[in-house]
Amino acid sequence: MSGYQVLDIGGLDDWRSHYGGFRPDSSRDGRRVVDHELTMQYIGMTANALEPGEQAGYWHRHASVEELYVFLEGRGQLALDDEVVEVGPGTAVRVGQGVWRTWRCRPDSEGQLRWLCIRAGGTELPQFPDDSERGGDRPMPW
């Protein structure tokens, strides 16, 4: 097997047609669990889209996984424990272990709320990746 895989998850306008989840009770339209389709070792990712006024419908928290939400389009709200944070294009929110979270697309959003949720667990990442090697003598392919 190759050391890489390529998956086309479609353009942002296609994300609402995805259907998925981690369990039947949390599966829904507008979610694609990318790490169920790619062989990922240390990270996970979902691509998500909610219609204006639609919400997750549940709270959750993780004991050992941290999540990074990267919002790309639309307007929404992310509830974190007892606080509600406004989110929109360009908002990135890191949510640590033990924090309760839920989200919604604002009813007055001009379009769908679209975001990536990137999950990771295990050991802490180093400040500077110390496992990289530069190929300075390697010619560019284009």
C-alpha positions as CSV (number, residue, x, y, z in Angstrom):
1,M,0.0,0.0,0.0
2,S,1.1,3.5,-0.8
3,G,2.0,6.0,2.0
4,Y,-0.7,8.4,0.9
5,Q,-4.4,8.4,-0.2
6,V,-6.5,10.9,-2.1
7,L,-10.2,11.3,-1.4
8,D,-12.5,13.9,-3.2
9,I,-15.0,15.1,-0.6
10,G,-16.6,17.5,-3.1
11,G,-16.9,21.2,-3.1
12,L,-18.6,23.1,-0.2
13,D,-21.9,23.1,-2.1
14,D,-21.9,19.3,-2.1
15,W,-21.3,18.8,1.6
16,R,-25.0,18.8,2.5
17,S,-25.6,15.7,0.4
18,H,-23.2,13.7,2.7
19,Y,-24.8,11.4,5.3
20,G,-22.8,10.0,8.2
21,G,-21.8,9.8,11.8
22,F,-20.0,7.7,14.4
23,R,-23.2,5.9,15.5
24,P,-26.7,5.6,14.1
25,D,-28.1,7.9,16.7
26,S,-25.7,10.7,15.8
27,S,-25.7,10.2,12.0
28,R,-27.2,13.0,10.0
29,D,-27.4,14.8,6.6
30,G,-24.5,17.1,6.1
31,R,-21.8,15.1,7.9
32,R,-19.0,13.0,6.3
33,V,-16.5,11.2,8.6
34,V,-13.5,11.4,6.4
35,D,-11.3,9.2,8.7
36,H,-13.8,6.3,8.1
37,E,-12.8,6.5,4.4
38,L,-9.0,7.1,4.7
39,T,-6.5,5.1,6.7
40,M,-5.7,7.8,9.3
41,Q,-3.5,6.9,12.2
42,Y,-3.4,9.9,14.5
43,I,-6.0,12.4,13.4
44,G,-9.6,12.3,12.3
45,M,-11.8,14.8,10.4
46,T,-15.4,15.4,9.5
47,A,-16.8,17.7,6.8
48,N,-20.1,19.3,8.0
49,A,-23.0,21.4,6.7
50,L,-26.1,22.6,8.6
51,E,-29.0,24.5,7.1
52,P,-30.1,27.8,8.7
53,G,-31.8,27.1,12.0
54,E,-30.6,23.5,12.2
55,Q,-28.6,22.4,15.2
56,A,-26.6,19.4,16.4
57,G,-29.4,18.3,18.7
58,Y,-27.0,16.9,21.3
59,W,-24.1,17.8,23.6
60,H,-20.9,15.8,23.8
61,R,-17.4,15.9,25.3
62,H,-14.3,13.8,24.9
63,A,-12.0,12.4,27.6
64,S,-8.8,12.1,25.5
65,V,-9.5,13.7,22.1
66,E,-9.2,17.4,21.4
67,E,-11.0,19.0,18.4
68,L,-10.3,21.9,16.1
69,Y,-13.3,23.4,14.4
70,V,-12.5,25.5,11.3
71,F,-15.5,27.4,10.0
72,L,-15.6,28.1,6.2
73,E,-19.0,29.5,5.4
74,G,-22.2,30.7,7.0
75,R,-22.9,32.0,10.5
76,G,-23.4,29.9,13.6
77,Q,-22.9,29.4,17.3
78,L,-20.8,27.0,19.2
79,A,-21.8,26.4,22.8
80,L,-18.8,25.5,25.0
81,D,-19.8,24.6,28.6
82,D,-21.7,27.7,29.7
83,E,-20.6,30.1,27.0
84,V,-21.9,30.6,23.4
85,V,-19.3,31.7,20.8
86,E,-20.3,33.3,17.5
87,V,-18.6,31.6,14.5
88,G,-18.3,32.3,10.8
89,P,-15.9,32.1,7.9
90,G,-12.3,32.1,9.2
91,T,-13.2,31.2,12.8
92,A,-11.0,28.5,14.3
93,V,-11.9,27.1,17.7
94,R,-9.8,24.6,19.6
95,V,-11.8,22.5,22.2
96,G,-10.0,20.6,24.8
97,Q,-10.8,17.4,26.7
98,G,-13.7,17.6,29.1
99,V,-15.4,20.6,27.5
100,W,-19.1,20.1,26.7
101,R,-19.9,21.3,23.2
102,T,-22.8,21.7,20.7
103,W,-23.5,23.9,17.7
104,R,-26.1,25.3,15.4
105,C,-26.4,27.3,12.2
106,R,-28.0,30.7,13.1
107,P,-31.6,31.0,11.7
108,D,-30.5,34.3,10.1
109,S,-27.5,32.8,8.3
110,E,-27.5,33.7,4.6
111,G,-26.5,30.1,3.8
112,Q,-25.4,26.8,5.3
113,L,-22.9,26.7,8.1
114,R,-19.9,24.7,6.7
115,W,-16.9,23.6,8.7
116,L,-14.2,21.0,9.3
117,C,-13.8,19.3,12.6
118,I,-10.3,17.9,13.1
119,R,-9.8,15.5,15.9
120,A,-6.5,14.3,17.5
121,G,-5.5,12.4,20.6
122,G,-2.5,10.7,22.0
123,T,0.8,12.4,22.6
124,E,1.3,16.2,22.4
125,L,2.7,17.7,19.2
126,P,6.1,19.2,19.4
127,Q,6.4,23.0,19.1
128,F,8.4,22.4,15.9
129,P,8.0,19.2,14.0
130,D,11.3,17.4,14.7
131,D,10.7,14.5,12.4
132,S,10.8,16.3,9.1
133,E,13.6,16.1,6.5
134,R,14.1,18.7,3.7
135,G,15.0,17.5,0.2
136,G,16.8,20.6,-0.9
137,D,18.5,18.8,-3.8
138,R,15.2,17.3,-5.0
139,P,13.9,19.1,-8.1
140,M,10.4,20.6,-8.2
141,P,7.9,18.5,-10.2
142,W,6.3,21.3,-12.2
